[in-house]
């Protein structure tokens, strides 16, 4: 009987969370609606850049510009170089200002979840609700074209989500889709997330 290797041979690059909200304008075919807000929220427990939080945000609320909020600038720059340049290059410009911010969370993933990001001038609030069945995302290292990393993450997709900046609500809606044989959406809590690389 062949033995099973109980460990992943790849190097761990980070472990934590990378929840996201992507809203699109309403159209006759919602899947083709223009993206109005894209938010990538990181809560990192371990990485070569340290632990901490980062929010990468692009939204019609800020004239489609990119803003970055963080409590660890070293982590931010590491994420930009290691991961965001592959996921979404608009978030990877290391000349962009990083706004110092505090991060809070509250809720219950069975009902709602809210992440609050507060700087001296702005309060960003991200809320997910109307959840679907959780599933495990499994992307083996080297299996995605142009991306050397592997990713393992517990996705909890939401049918509805809201993002606000200083109380102003971002327009657009969550779109639902499928990942493999699982129902998913453009707004997911992504917890217990680990990235690996050969």
C-alpha positions as CSV (number, residue, x, y, z in Angstrom):
1,X,0.0,0.0,0.0
2,X,1.5,3.3,-1.1
3,X,2.2,5.8,1.7
4,X,0.6,9.3,1.5
5,X,2.8,12.3,2.1
6,X,1.0,14.2,4.9
7,X,2.7,17.5,4.1
8,X,2.7,20.0,1.2
9,X,6.2,20.1,-0.4
10,X,5.8,23.8,-1.3
11,X,6.9,26.8,0.9
12,X,4.3,28.7,2.8
13,X,4.2,32.3,1.8
14,X,1.4,33.6,4.0
15,X,-1.6,32.4,6.1
16,X,-4.6,34.4,7.1
17,X,-7.6,35.8,5.3
18,X,-8.3,37.6,2.0
19,X,-12.0,38.5,1.9
20,X,-13.3,40.6,-1.0
21,X,-16.2,42.5,-2.4
22,X,-16.6,43.2,-6.2
23,X,-19.7,45.1,-7.2
24,X,-20.9,45.6,-10.7
25,X,-23.3,48.0,-12.3
26,X,-26.8,46.6,-13.0
27,X,-27.3,45.7,-16.7
28,X,-29.6,43.5,-18.7
29,X,-26.9,40.8,-18.3
30,X,-25.5,41.3,-14.8
31,X,-22.4,39.2,-15.6
32,X,-21.4,41.9,-18.2
33,X,-22.0,44.9,-15.9
34,X,-19.1,47.3,-15.4
35,X,-17.2,46.7,-12.1
36,X,-17.9,49.8,-9.9
37,X,-16.0,48.7,-6.7
38,X,-13.2,46.2,-6.1
39,X,-12.0,45.7,-2.5
40,X,-9.4,43.2,-1.3
41,X,-9.2,42.9,2.5
42,X,-6.2,41.1,4.0
43,X,-5.8,39.9,7.5
44,X,-2.4,38.2,7.6
45,X,-1.3,36.0,10.6
46,X,2.1,35.1,9.2
47,X,4.2,36.2,6.2
48,X,7.7,37.3,5.4
49,X,6.3,40.8,5.5
50,X,5.0,40.3,9.0
51,X,1.4,40.2,10.3
52,X,-1.3,42.8,10.0
53,X,-4.0,44.2,7.8
54,X,-4.3,45.7,4.3
55,X,-7.2,47.0,2.3
56,X,-6.7,47.6,-1.4
57,X,-9.7,49.6,-2.7
58,X,-10.8,50.9,-6.1
59,X,-14.3,52.4,-6.3
60,X,-16.5,54.9,-8.1
61,X,-16.9,56.5,-4.7
62,X,-13.2,57.7,-5.1
63,X,-13.4,58.4,-8.9
64,X,-12.1,54.9,-9.7
65,X,-8.8,55.7,-8.1
66,X,-6.9,53.1,-6.0
67,X,-6.4,53.7,-2.3
68,X,-4.5,51.5,0.1
69,X,-5.0,51.3,3.9
70,X,-2.8,49.3,6.3
71,X,-1.4,48.9,9.8
72,X,1.9,47.4,8.4
73,X,3.5,49.1,5.4
74,X,6.1,46.3,5.1
75,X,3.3,43.8,4.7
76,X,1.6,46.0,2.2
77,X,4.7,46.2,0.0
78,X,5.4,42.5,0.3
79,X,1.8,41.7,-0.7
80,X,2.0,44.0,-3.7
81,X,5.2,42.4,-4.9
82,X,4.4,38.8,-4.1
83,X,0.6,38.5,-4.8
84,X,-1.3,41.5,-6.0
85,X,0.9,42.0,-9.1
86,X,-0.4,38.6,-10.2
87,X,-4.0,39.0,-9.0
88,X,-4.8,42.7,-9.9
89,X,-1.9,44.8,-11.2
90,X,-3.7,48.1,-10.4
91,X,-3.2,47.3,-6.7
92,X,0.6,46.6,-7.1
93,X,2.0,50.1,-7.7
94,X,4.5,50.5,-4.9
95,X,4.7,54.2,-5.4
96,X,1.2,54.6,-4.1
97,X,0.7,56.1,-0.7
98,X,-0.3,53.7,2.1
99,X,-2.8,55.3,4.5
100,X,-2.3,54.3,8.2
101,X,-5.5,52.8,9.5
102,X,-7.0,50.7,12.3
103,X,-9.0,47.6,11.5
104,X,-12.0,46.1,13.3
105,X,-14.3,43.2,12.7
106,X,-17.7,42.1,14.0
107,X,-20.5,39.7,13.2
108,X,-21.3,36.1,12.7
109,X,-20.6,34.4,9.3
110,X,-24.0,32.7,9.6
111,X,-25.8,36.1,9.4
112,X,-23.6,39.0,8.6
113,X,-19.9,40.1,8.8
114,X,-18.5,43.6,8.9
115,X,-14.9,44.8,8.5
116,X,-14.3,48.4,9.5
117,X,-11.2,50.3,8.4
118,X,-10.6,53.7,10.0
119,X,-8.0,56.3,9.1
120,X,-7.8,60.0,10.2
121,X,-10.0,61.1,7.4
122,X,-12.1,58.2,6.3
123,X,-14.1,55.2,7.6
124,X,-14.6,52.3,5.2
125,X,-17.1,49.7,6.0
126,X,-17.5,46.3,4.3
127,X,-20.4,44.1,5.1
128,X,-21.4,40.7,3.7
129,X,-24.8,39.0,4.3
130,X,-27.2,36.4,2.8
131,X,-24.5,33.7,2.8
132,X,-24.3,30.6,0.7
133,X,-22.9,27.2,1.6
134,X,-19.1,27.5,2.4
135,X,-16.6,25.5,0.3
136,X,-12.9,24.9,0.1
137,X,-11.0,26.6,-2.7
138,X,-8.1,24.4,-3.8
139,X,-5.6,25.7,-6.4
140,X,-2.4,23.6,-6.5
141,X,0.9,25.4,-7.0
142,X,1.6,26.0,-10.7
143,X,-1.9,25.0,-11.9
144,X,-3.0,28.5,-12.9
145,X,-1.4,30.0,-16.0
146,X,1.2,32.7,-15.1
147,X,0.8,32.1,-11.4
148,X,3.4,30.0,-9.5
149,X,1.4,30.0,-6.2
150,X,-1.0,27.5,-4.8
151,X,-3.9,28.6,-2.6
152,X,-6.1,26.8,-0.1
153,X,-9.0,28.8,1.4
154,X,-12.4,28.4,3.0
155,X,-14.8,30.6,0.9
156,X,-18.1,31.8,2.4
157,X,-19.8,33.4,-0.5
158,X,-22.5,36.1,0.0
159,X,-25.4,37.0,-2.2
160,X,-25.4,40.5,-0.9
161,X,-22.7,43.0,0.3
162,X,-22.3,46.7,0.9
163,X,-19.3,49.0,1.0
164,X,-19.4,52.5,2.3
165,X,-16.9,55.3,2.6
166,X,-17.8,57.9,5.3
167,X,-21.4,56.7,5.1
168,X,-21.6,57.0,1.3
169,X,-22.8,53.7,-0.2
170,X,-21.1,52.3,-3.3
171,X,-23.4,51.5,-6.2
172,X,-23.5,48.2,-8.0
173,X,-24.5,44.7,-6.9
174,X,-22.9,41.4,-6.1
175,X,-23.0,38.9,-9.0
176,X,-23.4,35.2,-8.4
177,X,-21.4,32.5,-10.3
178,X,-20.0,29.1,-10.0
179,X,-16.5,27.9,-9.0
180,X,-16.3,24.4,-10.3
181,X,-19.4,22.6,-8.9
182,X,-20.0,25.2,-6.1
183,X,-22.3,28.2,-6.0
184,X,-20.2,31.3,-5.4
185,X,-20.3,35.1,-5.8
186,X,-18.2,38.2,-6.3
187,X,-18.3,38.9,-2.6
188,X,-16.7,36.2,-0.4
189,X,-15.3,35.8,3.1
190,X,-12.0,34.0,2.4
191,X,-10.8,32.6,5.7
192,X,-8.1,30.1,6.7
193,X,-6.3,31.1,3.5
194,X,-2.8,29.8,2.9
195,X,-0.6,30.7,-0.1
196,X,2.3,28.4,-1.1
197,X,4.9,28.5,-3.8
198,X,7.5,25.9,-5.0
